[in-house]
């Protein structure tokens, strides 16, 4: 893998980790169960995406 490709993956890991954290925090604060579930689903999707990027390294 080229250095440029590794930088791209590193950037993608940072973004997906940030989004996972933001969704986790939102889910913890939301009172509406429907919105909380949506935030939790987004958190799980971003975590799965993070894992896929991480497995490329």
Kinemage of the C-alpha trace (Angstrom):
@kinemage 1
@onewidth
@group {chain A} dominant
@subgroup {mainchain}
@vectorlist {calphas} color= white
{ca unk a 1} P 0.000 0.000 0.000
{ca unk a 2} L 1.357 3.402 -0.910
{ca unk a 3} L 1.959 6.163 1.657
{ca unk a 4} L -0.828 8.205 0.064
{ca unk a 5} L -3.284 5.324 0.427
{ca unk a 6} L -2.289 4.888 4.072
{ca unk a 7} L -2.897 8.591 4.693
{ca unk a 8} L -6.344 8.265 3.149
{ca unk a 9} L -7.184 5.303 5.392
{ca unk a 10} L -5.851 7.147 8.448
{ca unk a 11} L -8.058 10.118 7.587
{ca unk a 12} L -11.080 7.886 7.053
{ca unk a 13} L -10.441 6.169 10.403
{ca unk a 14} L -10.372 9.523 12.152
{ca unk a 15} L -13.613 10.648 10.542
{ca unk a 16} L -15.504 7.447 11.274
{ca unk a 17} L -14.220 7.411 14.861
{ca unk a 18} L -15.377 11.021 15.325
{ca unk a 19} L -18.822 10.236 13.891
{ca unk a 20} L -19.151 7.148 16.086
{ca unk a 21} L -18.368 9.226 19.167
{ca unk a 22} L -20.802 11.977 18.167
{ca unk a 23} L -23.611 9.478 17.593
{ca unk a 24} L -22.886 7.725 20.901
{ca unk a 25} L -23.066 11.038 22.768
{ca unk a 26} L -26.266 12.033 20.962
{ca unk a 27} L -27.910 8.687 21.740
{ca unk a 28} L -27.032 9.075 25.415
{ca unk a 29} L -28.669 12.506 25.568
{ca unk a 30} L -31.778 11.940 23.470
{ca unk a 31} L -35.055 11.370 25.286
{ca unk a 32} L -37.126 10.364 22.252
{ca unk a 33} L -36.742 6.584 21.820
{ca unk a 34} L -37.088 6.764 18.020
{ca unk a 35} L -34.339 9.377 17.705
{ca unk a 36} L -32.177 7.512 20.221
{ca unk a 37} L -32.518 4.325 18.165
{ca unk a 38} L -31.629 6.202 14.973
{ca unk a 39} L -28.504 7.655 16.614
{ca unk a 40} L -27.571 4.194 17.887
{ca unk a 41} L -27.971 2.705 14.404
{ca unk a 42} L -25.771 5.455 12.948
{ca unk a 43} L -23.199 4.796 15.659
{ca unk a 44} L -23.156 1.072 14.811
{ca unk a 45} L -22.881 1.776 11.081
{ca unk a 46} L -19.944 4.096 11.625
{ca unk a 47} L -18.272 1.566 13.917
{ca unk a 48} L -18.614 -1.113 11.237
{ca unk a 49} L -17.155 1.253 8.656
{ca unk a 50} L -14.266 2.021 11.031
{ca unk a 51} L -13.601 -1.712 11.411
{ca unk a 52} L -13.565 -2.207 7.634
{ca unk a 53} L -11.084 0.619 7.144
{ca unk a 54} L -8.958 -0.669 10.029
{ca unk a 55} L -8.823 -4.138 8.471
{ca unk a 56} L -7.302 -2.643 5.334
{ca unk a 57} L -4.152 -1.706 7.232
